[in-house]
Amino acid sequence: MNQLNPYAWIDRSLETIQQANWYRSVRSIDSLPGTEVTIDGRVLLNFGSNDYLGLAGDERTIRAAMAATQQFGTGATGSRLTSGHKHLHQDLELAIARLKGTEAALVFSSGYLANLGTIAALVGKKDLILSDRLNHSSLKNGSLLSGAMTIDYQHCDLDSLRHQLQLHRANYRRCLIVTDTVFSMDGDLCPLPELTDLATEYGAMVLVDEAHATGVFGATGAGVVEHYELGDRSLIEMGTLSKSLGSLGGYVAASTQTIEFLKNRCASWIYTTGLSPADTAAALAAIEIVTTGSQLRHQLWQNVTYLNKLLTKLPQVRLIPSASPIICIELPDSHTAIVIGDKLRQAGIFAPAIRPPTVPTSRIRLSLMATHQHSQLERLVKAIERIFSETEVS
C-alpha cells in the first residue's frame, strides 16, 4: 500500500520560494576576511561584511586566537556551569563591562542566543514587550519564546511607542521595550534618548541591541549608548563579538544583579557550551585594539563620508537614509535586486541583494570597512553608475 510522502510539502514550499524570488543559497568565501575576498574562486571587492574595523583578519586577533588554542585546546568542552568556564571568559566579560561602562557582563556563544535567552528570562506570560517593527530576527524570536504579549510599534516612531504604552502598560506586570540601536538592514539609528525617557515615564525596562554599534559609535567605540551619552540610564545592553570585534559570540552588559539573574535563569546560557578559547581570546584582543586607539574608527567614518559623497552624485541611485557604515540602495523589487547583485558580481564586486521577507523592500546592502581604500570605493561607484545606466530600474 502506497502512503503519502509526509515530506512532499517541502518541495512545494521551495517552489513557492523560488517563484517569489526569495530563494537563498550560500557562496563559499575561501580567503582571509578583508576588503578583497575569494568567492567561488573569484577575487571580489568585498562590501558584504560586518567586519567594520577589519579585525577578523588582523594579525593581532589571529595571534591571540592561535595562542589560546595552543594553551586551552579547540573547544570549551561543556557549559560554563560545568566544565566550560575559563579565566579567559571572565577576562572577556570584565573587558566588555569596562568598554560598556556597566557593572558586569555575560558572554554567550552567539548574539542570537544572547537575545533569545535574555528576553525569555526577563519577561513571561504576565508581561508586555514593545518591539520596534524592524527589529532583528533574534529580538523578535526571543519575544515569541518568552510568551509575553508582544506588540510592534512603528519603526523609530516615538508617538507610536507612547500610544502603545498608554494603551497597554497598566495591564501587565512588567514591560520590556526592545530595539536595535543601529538597524542592520537600513543603517539608521534608534532615537534612544527619547525612548529611554518614555521608558522611565512608564516604568519599563529597556533592552538595546548594539550588534552593529559596538566598535563603531561613541568616543571609545562603546556604541550608540555612549554616542548619546546615556551611560547613566538603567539599560540592558546586548551586542555581538562577531562584527566590529571580528570574532564570534554575543554578550549582555548590565547591572551585577541582572547578570547574576541571567546566570541562573537564562536557558540559552546555562545549557550551551561555552565560547571556544580561540573566539574568546580574539574578542579580548579586539576590545584591546578598540579601547587603546581610535584610528580604525576614524578611517571607517572617513570612508562612510566619502562613499556617501560619491553616491549622492548619481541621480539614478536612491539611498535609504542611514547614519552608519551600512549604506543601502533601494530597488523596486526582488528580481531587480537579484539582477543588480549579479551584475555587480560580474564586475568584481560582492554587494548582497537583500530581499523580502528579510526586509520590507528590496535593496543592495553595502557595508563599509575601515580598511577599504578610496580607490576601492571609487571602483564600486563607477560600477554602480554603469550598471544602473544599462539596467531598467524604475
Buried (B, 14 or more C-beta within 10 A) or exposed (E): EEEEEEEEEEEEEEEEEEEEBEBEEEEEBEEEBBBBBBBEEEEBBBBBBBBBBBBBBBEBBBEBBEBBBEEBEEBBBEBBEEEBBBEBBEBBBEBBBBBBBBEBBBBBBBBBBBBBBBBBBBBEEEBBBBBBEBBBEBBBBBBBBBBBBBBBBBBBEBEBBBEBBEEBBEEBEBBBBBBBBBBBBBBBBBBBEBBBEBBEEBEBBBBBBBBBBBBBBBEBBBBBBBBBEBEEBEBBBBBBBBBBBBBBBBBBBBBEEBBEBBBEBBEBBBEBBBBBBBBBBBBBBBBBBBBEEEEBBEBBBBBBEBBEEBBEEBEEBBBBEBBBBBBBBBBEBBBBBBBBBEBBBEBBBBBBBBBBEBBEBBBBBBBBBBBBEEEBBEBBBEBBBEBBEEEEBE
